[in-house]
Amino acid sequence: MLRYKRKIKGLNQSQLGRRLRKSKSYVSRLERKVKGYEPSLHMIKKISKELECCPIELFLFFSDIDCKYFKKNKKSDSILK
């Protein structure tokens, strides 16, 4: 999702990294969700500003929330209806 948003903005990893004052490898690790590279809320806010997207969307991308409302299966679909 992060890679998709970055490409829509026409940025490569280096360009986004410069805008965030981070390295290209940092951006790459975020895109791949490498363990130990979870951005702070402040960084999520900066990324959302640069990519012009909702910070909540990024927060959900980076968090591994195990919640019935985010799962796509028959049980949760029937709960939500």
Stockholm file with secondary structure:
# STOCKHOLM 1.0

chainA/1-81         MLRYKRKIKGLNQSQLGRRLRKSKSYVSRLERKVKGYEPSLHMIKKISKELECCPIELFLFFSDIDCKYFKKNKKSDSILK
#=GR chainA/1-81 SS CHHHHHHHTTCCHHHHHHHHTSCHHHHHHHHTTCTTCCCCHHHHHHHHHHHTCCHHHHHHHHSCCCCTTTCCSHHHHHHHC
#=GC SS_cons        CHHHHHHHTTCCHHHHHHHHTSCHHHHHHHHTTCTTCCCCHHHHHHHHHHHTCCHHHHHHHHSCCCCTTTCCSHHHHHHHC
//
